Amino acid sequence: MVAAAREEPPIGASAMRHARIRPDWQNTWHHCYNRTVGTSADRPLGEVEKEMFVRILRRVAALYTVRVVAYQLMSNHFHLLVQAPMEMPSEEETCRRYEAFHAGKKVLLAGSPACRQWQARLRDVSWFMRHVQHLWTAWYNRNQPVRRRGPLWADRFKNTILENGAAVWACWTYIERNPVRAGMVADPADYRFCSYGIWAQTGRHPFEEAVLQCLLPALPAPLQELPLEDLRANLRQEFARLAARDARQTEDATCAATEKAGRPEPFALAATRRVRHWTDGLVIGSALFVREIMRRARPAANIERHRLDKSADGPDGAMQICSWRRLRVVRT
């Protein structure tokens, strides 16, 4: 995204929090992110903690109809790429998921007020994130040498809404490359606490069904019909291209690294920088998509006059990616 000297406050901004945007009239992609309390030196997520986070994530994902397609666990923060569905589950499916989650120890009756309440919750990304964070925090607090109490997360989670196509693909590559940008590994495949690392090391994506059903149709057109192995090859090739760019290699060397890693990339948007837009941009996609989401979410605002932030990345002819908020870029 284009660097800006300062952030322009959202229309009607004040000291109070804004209600979270939920485009529930359509299937919606969210990049969800949160950080633990403390300073940058505080690192509460070790290997055991990361493994438990993944276990809890998978368990909660089986309860909700929110679909997880990618995750990244770092030592003091996490990233998730999820899709919140437009349709609520049926009463029967709601009861089945609820009772399976509680291993039959709790029962939900179809048609009851509690059932209708859980129907609405199961597709809600806020309830999903709250559930994951609450269960992991409760486990973490119980399992410290000196039992702790209280919250672990610095604030409520952040979410950025993504448009199908280039925005989803770019965010996916951004999430999976976090340990590379942090200098922890040279290749995302070497980091086992992310969805791509597990995929590369085991040959099976941890959320394969969601990738096939939800993510593939949401990617840029050249990628939508690919078998999963070819899709992973495209990711591997994109990572190699970005690594070459990070190393400031010549254009010829970058092309050679890309060719070595796989077939030519059908779409590329640079993810070599830590860009705040992925966590604070609010809505990301084409200008038309961003303005339409905000027009429906905030009908009183002057949407057309609001200045979007536009990406300078991408090859000629590629759709330009826009962000609702104009934010400072941090280079690594």
Protein Blocks (a to p, Z undefined) as FASTA:
>chain_A
ZZdfbdcddehiafbdcdddddfkbccddddddddeddfklcfbcfklmmmmmmmmmmmm
mmpmcdcfbdcddfkbccddddddfbdcdfklmmmmmmmmnnopaccdehiaklmmmmmm
mmpmklmmmmmmmmmmmmmmmmgfbacedjfbfbdcddddddehjlmmmmmmmmmmmmmm
nomambfklpmkbfklmmmmnopafklmlmmmmmmmmmcfklmmpcfklmmmmmmmmmmm
mmmmmnopafklmmmmmmmnmccdfbdcdfkbccfklmmnopacdfklmmmmmmmmmmmb
cfklpccdddfedcehiacdddfbdcddddZZ
